[in-house]
Amino acid sequence: MTGRRAFLLQAAALTAAPAFARAAPAAFERGLLWRVSIEGVAPGFLYGTLHSGDPRVLARVEALRGPIAGARLFMPELVTDAEAVSIYMAASVYGSDDLPRRVGKAKWPRIEQALALHGVDARVAPRLRPWAALITLLQPVSAQQPSLDEALIDVARARRVPVQAIEQVQEQIDAIALLPEDTQIALLIDASRRHDLIQAGIEPMTRAWLAGDIGELARINTRLMSVEPSLKLHGQRFLQALLGARNARFEQRLLPELRQGGVFAAFGAAHLTGADGMLSRLSAQGFTVERAD
């Protein structure tokens, strides 16, 4: 397992974690590129990415070169430079083989087997912290690089558009690492148990994203929801940590720049939609929000 592959955007976990999705308001069910404007400044754009290196996903980069080139500032969810990868790798492991003890010897073989499918070395797997193992299992087994997010950063840099990350790597780590350990472990065990089902949902989600159908992404997630009552509280904690709390931070970071105008921001599509999503939040702040794709 490489640091970059394991770490690329924890929001990807939500996209592939069917137990914790919520439905989207009808007004924001379709569309990946949105124009956000307020009187007196150049409009900004929000783009909902899929944290994927699928060639079909990367093909969408071409249509975004013009809007990115015309931006005053490009704001990706995260910049995955060498320092960020180093921070992630250091935070993701224990100093000893501690994970089997924490999840329980009876549960460990299934988790170990699932991690191996993702390319995690058998010597590394027992040292992973529960949140890092969980994030790994919620990503596609055949994850490809670079991701769409990285490709868009490359476009901005090639056009000499300044790049300013919305979040820092430690903030993304903390979003899940600071969850109660019982939640991390419960969701890790569930992800290993339902690993085949989660992986099977990736292709339908990819097709929905390619169609710009955010609402269908939510419906696919709903159809794949875990029905175990014991996971309800853990799922609520996970959802709040990866969406609700981070959407509030996204709004705080984006608002000053959007009010200056000329921003192109790209982050996981799950952050766009929903009553607490960025499109609803910016509408409440007085921005006119219009689909632009």
Secondary structure, DSSP 8 states (H G I E B T S, - for coil): --HHHHHS-THHHHHT-GGG-----GGGSB-SEEEEE-TTS--EEEEEE-----HHHHTTHHHHHHHHHT-SEEEES----HHHHHHHHHHTB-SSS-HHHHH-TTTHHHHHHHHHHTT--TTTGGGB-HHHHHHHHTS-TT--SS-HHHHHHHHHHHTT--B--SS-HHHHHHHHHTS-HHHHHHHHHHHHHTHHHHHHTHHHHHHHHHTTBHHHHHHHHHHT----GGGHHHHHHHHIIIIIHHHHHHHHHHHHHHHHS-EEEEEEGGGTSSTTSHHHHHHHTT-EEEE--
